[in-house]
């Protein structure tokens, strides 16, 4: 087995941008979904928007921070050991903890 080729700084930078782009896309999608809930109101308890905001602050933000840190560590390991040359593929693979979190949270809602 031969060691992976040395990657250029631009390729590494693009891979990090892809990871951050996936995280940004998840955050933007959350705010769009939160905005769509703004008109709904029930006669008792919190509105759906308030419930989503509470979930986002208490659970979503810490978990997304953890998945971001995990994704950056994973990307660093992938850049050092992988033979994959595409920065987009490496960045998307490193964003997999975030994408799995979104799938786990959205899965029950899609049933």
ChimeraX attribute file (.defattr): number of C-alpha atoms within 10 A of each C-alpha:
attribute: neighborCount
match mode: 1-to-1
recipient: residues
	/A:1	3
	/A:2	5
	/A:3	9
	/A:4	14
	/A:5	13
	/A:6	10
	/A:7	13
	/A:8	9
	/A:9	9
	/A:10	10
	/A:11	16
	/A:12	20
	/A:13	12
	/A:14	17
	/A:15	25
	/A:16	22
	/A:17	15
	/A:18	21
	/A:19	25
	/A:20	18
	/A:21	15
	/A:22	19
	/A:23	20
	/A:24	12
	/A:25	12
	/A:26	16
	/A:27	16
	/A:28	12
	/A:29	12
	/A:30	17
	/A:31	15
	/A:32	11
	/A:33	13
	/A:34	17
	/A:35	11
	/A:36	12
	/A:37	16
	/A:38	12
	/A:39	9
	/A:40	9
	/A:41	13
	/A:42	8
	/A:43	6
	/A:44	6
	/A:45	9
	/A:46	12
	/A:47	16
	/A:48	17
	/A:49	18
	/A:50	15
	/A:51	13
	/A:52	18
	/A:53	16
	/A:54	13
	/A:55	12
	/A:56	18
	/A:57	11
	/A:58	11
	/A:59	11
	/A:60	19
	/A:61	13
	/A:62	12
	/A:63	16
	/A:64	20
	/A:65	13
	/A:66	14
	/A:67	21
	/A:68	21
	/A:69	14
	/A:70	17
	/A:71	24
	/A:72	19
	/A:73	13
	/A:74	19
	/A:75	23
	/A:76	17
	/A:77	12
	/A:78	17
	/A:79	23
	/A:80	14
	/A:81	12
	/A:82	14
	/A:83	14
	/A:84	13
	/A:85	15
	/A:86	13
	/A:87	21
	/A:88	18
	/A:89	13
	/A:90	25
	/A:91	27
	/A:92	21
	/A:93	18
	/A:94	28
	/A:95	26
	/A:96	18
	/A:97	20
	/A:98	23
	/A:99	18
	/A:100	12
	/A:101	15
	/A:102	15
	/A:103	13
	/A:104	11
	/A:105	12
	/A:106	11
	/A:107	10
	/A:108	8
	/A:109	8
	/A:110	7
	/A:111	5
